Every structure is written in structure tokens, then in C-alpha cells.
Amino acid sequence: MKTLLVPVDFSENALRALEYAVDLATRTDAEVVVLHTLERTNVLPGLDNSRNIEEVEAKLDTLLARVKTENVTVRYIIREGSATNEISKAVEQLGVTLVVMGTGGAKNFTKKMFGTTTESIAKRGLCPVLAIPEGAEIKPIEHIVYAADFENGDQVTAMQLLQLKELMNASLTFLHIKSGSQQNYIDNDYIKEELVKQFPGAEISFVEIEEKSIADGISKYVHENGANLVAFTILNRIFLDKIMHSSVTSRLLQNLKVPMLALPENGTLLDLQRRDKAETNRL
């Protein structure tokens, strides 16, 4: 069974992320695992932590009661330790298909830390991460925009996004921002032609825009064209390219008020395809 992991900090945005995950799980026959981490810095060594756990369990029960989960299996787990490390461990131990996280929390410090945690998990590239920014307008996914570099890895990305496009009955646009700060290693037209050959009839739109700032160009296009989901790849690069791409990713995660899907270059591929019982038995 597919597993959607939802780390929560009991903020309203964590609730919105949970609702988003439950809706996806309904469409894909996935289970939802809610995770809350108790930071070790908040617990004195040698003291009984059972009371803290009981309080967290009560809060989790209250949180789940606010979400309609009739057709979805939802359970929660509590871990003690660093949020980033415990989320990463859960991804590997549970074979997580997708992490769905809100950015922004209930208090100023928590808000900053939880936003940083979301970015950190996305950049680790273990599996796809869907970030729900605080203040984002949550709408049905009708228009997916992929921030494309037009490189060979885009074929793998296209395969994942076309599956999501079909699931949501959405349109898909590959958006490339031509900037002087970004080096073009491969002919863009060649990559587009190869994508069309590999996915005939896939109905992918290709848009290229010149903009000094890649992040600003993406944000401008998304707002002007009413995109409901922005996707990008977390690249496994070194030196200057990695630093530049990381900076763009950070700005998008911090400033763009639209759900964002981070796809790892070398991690688990996004697979939300619903399978019937007969097909599952053949696997």
C-alpha cells in the first residue's frame, strides 16, 4: 500500500496539509501516517516522558477528529528526536511514497523552524515532498507547472508528472526561465523534441520566458496563469550549479503561495497510480 507521511506541529497549516494528504489518499488508495516529533531539547534527561506523550496523543486525536477520514486509513506515530532526522528515518522505514508538509507554524520560532524543516526534507531528496505554504490558496489541481531545466533527467520527471496529470485530469506546462545566471548545457529544442517523441499525445505545453531572476520568473508565470501546483526537481549536483539551484528552490519554498512538489533526482519516484486488485496480485 502507498504511504503518505504528514509531519505535524499542530498549527492550522499542518491541518491543511493533512486535509490535502487525505484527499490524495482517497484518490490513490493510500494510507496516511501522521508524524509528530518530540524534540529531545524539550525533555530533561532521566525524566519520565509519558506525560508529554499522553498530551501529544490527545492533541493528535483532536487533530484527526477535525478531518474527514471515512474512506482512508489514517494512523499516527510519535518519535523523539530531531524533526528532520526522524522524518527522514520514517521515510525509509515506512517506504513512504510522498511527504506532505505545511510550511509555517503556530508561533514565530516554530514557524521559522517548521518551514526550515520542510526545506531540509525536500533537499535531502529521499522521496517526493509536497509543501503546502502558509497562506496558500488550496484548490483542485487543474494546472501543473514544472520548472524545467531542459536536461536529460526531464524524461524521468515527465513520466511522474504525466501520471499525476492523469490522476488529477490537469494540464501540464514545462516552464523554462532563460536567465544569464543559468548555464544551458543541452539544446533546449532537442530536449523538447525528445520528450514529445517519448510521450506522444501527452499534451505537454512548453513555455520559455526571459527573466533575470529564475525564482521571480517562475513566480510571475504561476500567478499570471493560475497554476495550482508547482513542481521542480531537487538536483544532485556539486559546486556552483548546486548552490544556484538550491538558492532558487529556497526562494520558491519561502515565497511562493502555491503548493509545491519537490521531486528528487535520485530518490524514490512519485507513484500515486491507483491499481486494481487483479493488477496488485500480479505484482
C-alpha positions as CSV (number, residue, x, y, z in Angstrom):
1,M,0.0,0.0,0.0
2,K,1.2,3.5,-0.7
3,T,2.0,5.6,2.3
4,L,1.6,9.4,2.6
5,L,3.6,10.8,5.5
6,V,2.3,14.0,7.1
7,P,4.6,15.6,9.8
8,V,2.5,17.9,12.0
9,D,3.2,20.7,14.6
10,F,-0.5,21.2,15.4
11,S,-0.6,24.5,13.5
12,E,-3.6,25.4,11.3
13,N,-1.3,24.9,8.2
14,A,-0.4,21.4,9.4
15,L,-4.2,20.7,9.5
16,R,-4.4,21.9,5.9
17,A,-1.6,19.7,4.8
18,L,-3.3,16.7,6.5
19,E,-6.5,17.5,4.6
20,Y,-4.6,17.8,1.4
21,A,-3.0,14.4,2.1
22,V,-6.3,12.7,2.9
23,D,-7.8,13.9,-0.3
24,L,-4.8,12.5,-2.3
25,A,-5.1,9.2,-0.3
26,T,-8.7,8.9,-1.2
27,R,-7.8,9.2,-4.9
28,T,-4.9,6.7,-4.8
29,D,-5.9,4.1,-2.2
30,A,-3.0,5.2,0.1
31,E,-2.8,5.2,3.8
32,V,-1.9,8.4,5.7
33,V,0.6,8.3,8.6
34,V,0.7,11.4,10.8
35,L,4.0,12.0,12.5
36,H,4.8,14.3,15.4
37,T,8.3,14.6,16.8
38,L,9.2,15.5,20.4
39,E,12.5,17.4,20.3
40,R,15.0,16.0,22.8
41,T,15.9,19.5,23.8
42,N,12.4,19.8,25.4
43,V,12.8,16.8,27.6
44,L,15.2,16.7,30.6
45,P,17.4,13.5,30.7
46,G,16.2,10.9,33.2
47,L,12.6,12.2,33.4
48,D,9.5,10.2,32.6
49,N,8.3,11.4,29.2
50,S,5.0,9.5,29.3
51,R,3.0,12.6,30.3
52,N,4.3,14.5,27.3
53,I,3.4,11.6,25.0
54,E,-0.1,11.4,26.5
55,E,-0.6,15.1,25.8
56,V,0.6,14.7,22.3
57,E,-1.7,11.7,21.7
58,A,-4.6,13.7,22.9
59,K,-3.7,16.5,20.5
60,L,-3.3,14.1,17.7
61,D,-6.7,12.5,18.4
62,T,-8.2,16.0,18.3
63,L,-6.4,16.9,15.1
64,L,-7.7,13.7,13.3
65,A,-11.2,14.3,14.6
66,R,-11.2,17.6,12.5
67,V,-10.5,15.8,9.2
68,K,-13.0,13.6,7.2
69,T,-11.2,10.3,7.0
70,E,-14.1,7.8,6.5
71,N,-12.6,6.3,3.3
72,V,-9.0,6.5,4.3
73,T,-6.7,4.6,6.7
74,V,-5.1,7.2,9.0
75,R,-2.8,6.5,11.9
76,Y,-0.3,8.4,13.8
77,I,3.2,7.8,15.2
78,I,5.2,9.8,17.8
79,R,9.0,10.0,17.6
80,E,11.6,11.6,19.9
81,G,14.5,13.5,18.4
82,S,15.3,16.0,15.7
83,A,12.3,16.6,13.4
84,T,14.4,16.4,10.2
85,N,16.2,13.2,11.2
86,E,13.0,11.5,12.5
87,I,11.1,12.4,9.3
88,S,13.9,11.0,7.2
89,K,14.0,7.8,9.2
90,A,10.3,7.4,8.9
91,V,10.5,7.9,5.1
92,E,13.0,5.0,4.8
93,Q,11.4,2.7,7.4
94,L,7.8,3.1,6.1
95,G,8.7,3.1,2.4
96,V,6.9,6.5,2.1
97,T,5.5,7.4,-1.3
98,L,5.1,11.1,-0.6
99,V,5.7,13.5,2.3
100,V,3.1,16.2,2.6
101,M,4.1,19.1,4.9
102,G,2.9,22.5,5.7
103,T,5.4,25.4,6.0
104,G,4.7,27.8,8.8
105,G,3.6,27.1,12.3
106,A,1.7,28.4,15.3
107,K,4.4,30.5,16.9
108,N,7.1,32.7,15.4
109,F,10.0,30.4,16.3
110,T,8.1,27.3,15.4
111,K,7.0,28.9,12.1
112,K,10.6,29.5,11.2
113,M,11.8,26.1,12.3
114,F,9.0,24.1,10.6
115,G,9.5,26.0,7.4
116,T,13.2,25.2,7.5
117,T,12.4,21.5,8.2
118,T,10.2,21.3,5.1
119,E,13.0,22.7,3.0
120,S,15.6,20.4,4.6
121,I,13.5,17.3,4.0
122,A,12.9,18.3,0.4
123,K,16.6,18.9,-0.3
124,R,17.6,15.5,1.2
125,G,15.9,14.0,-1.9
126,L,14.7,10.7,-0.3
127,C,11.3,10.8,-1.8
128,P,8.9,13.4,-3.3
129,V,7.8,16.2,-0.9
130,L,4.7,18.2,-1.3
131,A,5.0,21.5,0.5
132,I,1.8,23.5,1.5
133,P,2.9,27.1,2.2
134,E,1.2,29.0,4.9
135,G,-1.4,31.2,3.3
136,A,-1.5,29.2,0.1
137,E,-4.9,29.0,-1.6
138,I,-5.8,25.3,-1.8
139,K,-7.7,24.5,-5.0
140,P,-8.2,21.3,-7.0
141,I,-5.1,20.6,-9.1
142,E,-6.1,21.8,-12.6
143,H,-2.8,23.3,-13.9
144,I,0.6,21.8,-13.0
145,V,3.7,23.9,-13.8
146,Y,7.1,22.2,-13.9
147,A,10.1,24.5,-13.5
148,A,12.2,22.8,-16.2
149,D,16.0,23.0,-16.8
150,F,15.5,21.0,-20.1
151,E,18.1,18.4,-19.2
152,N,18.1,14.6,-19.8
153,G,16.6,14.0,-16.4
154,D,13.4,15.7,-17.5
155,Q,12.2,12.4,-19.1
156,V,12.0,10.8,-15.7
157,T,10.3,13.8,-14.3
158,A,7.8,13.9,-17.2
159,M,6.8,10.3,-16.5
160,Q,6.0,11.1,-12.9
161,L,4.1,14.4,-13.7
162,L,2.1,12.8,-16.5
163,Q,0.9,10.2,-14.1
164,L,-0.2,13.0,-11.7
165,K,-1.7,14.9,-14.6
166,E,-3.9,11.9,-15.5
167,L,-4.9,11.3,-11.9
168,M,-6.0,14.9,-11.4
169,N,-7.2,15.5,-15.0
170,A,-5.0,18.6,-15.1
171,S,-3.0,20.4,-17.7
172,L,0.9,20.3,-17.6
173,T,3.3,23.1,-18.6
174,F,7.1,22.8,-18.7
175,L,8.3,26.3,-17.9
176,H,11.9,27.2,-18.6
177,I,13.3,30.6,-17.4
178,K,16.1,31.8,-19.6
179,S,18.5,33.7,-17.3
180,G,22.0,34.8,-17.7
181,S,22.8,33.2,-14.3
182,Q,21.8,29.8,-15.6
183,Q,24.0,27.8,-18.0
184,N,22.5,25.8,-20.8
185,Y,24.4,22.6,-21.3
186,I,22.0,21.0,-23.8
187,D,20.0,22.3,-26.7
188,N,16.5,23.1,-25.3
189,D,14.8,22.3,-28.6
190,Y,16.4,18.9,-28.7
191,I,15.2,18.0,-25.2
192,K,11.6,19.1,-26.1
193,E,11.7,17.0,-29.2
194,E,12.8,14.0,-27.3
195,L,10.1,14.5,-24.7
196,V,7.5,14.7,-27.4
197,K,8.8,11.5,-29.0
198,Q,8.9,9.6,-25.7
199,F,5.4,10.7,-24.7
200,P,3.4,11.1,-27.9
201,G,0.0,12.6,-27.3
202,A,0.8,13.6,-23.8
203,E,-0.4,17.2,-24.2
204,I,2.6,18.9,-22.6
205,S,2.9,22.7,-23.1
206,F,6.3,24.2,-23.4
207,V,6.9,27.8,-22.3
208,E,10.2,29.8,-22.3
209,I,10.5,33.2,-20.6
210,E,13.5,35.5,-20.3
211,E,13.9,36.8,-16.7
212,K,16.9,38.0,-14.7
213,S,15.7,36.1,-11.7
214,I,14.7,32.4,-12.2
215,A,12.6,32.4,-9.0
216,D,10.9,35.7,-9.9
217,G,10.1,34.4,-13.4
218,I,8.5,31.2,-12.1
219,S,6.5,33.1,-9.5
220,K,5.3,35.7,-12.1
221,Y,4.2,33.0,-14.5
222,V,2.4,30.9,-11.8
223,H,0.4,33.9,-10.6
224,E,-0.5,35.2,-14.1
225,N,-1.6,31.7,-15.3
226,G,-3.4,30.4,-12.3
227,A,-1.2,27.3,-11.6
228,N,-2.4,25.2,-8.7
229,L,0.8,23.2,-8.3
230,V,4.4,24.0,-9.0
231,A,6.9,21.1,-9.4
232,F,10.6,21.1,-9.5
233,T,13.5,18.7,-9.3
234,I,15.9,18.5,-6.4
235,L,19.2,18.0,-8.3
236,N,22.1,16.0,-7.0
237,R,24.8,18.4,-8.2
238,I,28.1,19.8,-6.9
239,F,29.7,23.2,-6.6
240,L,28.2,26.3,-8.3
241,D,25.3,24.6,-10.0
242,K,24.1,23.0,-6.8
243,I,24.4,26.3,-4.9
244,M,22.5,28.3,-7.6
245,H,19.7,25.7,-7.9
246,S,19.5,25.4,-4.1
247,S,19.0,29.2,-3.8
248,V,16.1,29.1,-6.4
249,T,14.5,26.2,-4.5
250,S,14.8,28.1,-1.2
251,R,13.2,31.3,-2.6
252,L,10.3,29.3,-4.1
253,L,9.6,27.4,-0.9
254,Q,9.8,30.6,1.2
255,N,7.8,33.0,-1.0
256,L,5.5,31.2,-3.5
257,K,2.0,30.8,-2.0
258,V,1.1,27.7,-4.1
259,P,1.5,24.0,-3.2
260,M,4.9,22.9,-4.4
261,L,6.1,19.4,-5.3
262,A,9.8,18.6,-4.9
263,L,10.9,15.6,-7.0
264,P,14.2,14.0,-6.1
265,E,16.7,13.4,-8.9
266,N,17.9,10.1,-7.4
267,G,15.3,9.2,-4.7
268,T,12.0,7.4,-4.8
269,L,9.9,8.2,-7.8
270,L,6.5,9.6,-7.4
271,D,3.9,6.8,-7.9
272,L,0.3,7.6,-7.0
273,Q,-1.2,5.4,-9.6
274,R,-4.3,3.6,-8.4
275,R,-4.1,-0.2,-9.1
276,D,-7.0,-2.6,-9.0
277,K,-6.8,-5.9,-7.0
278,A,-6.1,-8.1,-10.0
279,E,-3.1,-5.9,-11.1
280,T,-1.8,-5.9,-7.5
281,N,-1.9,-9.7,-7.3
282,R,0.2,-9.9,-10.5
283,L,3.0,-7.7,-9.0
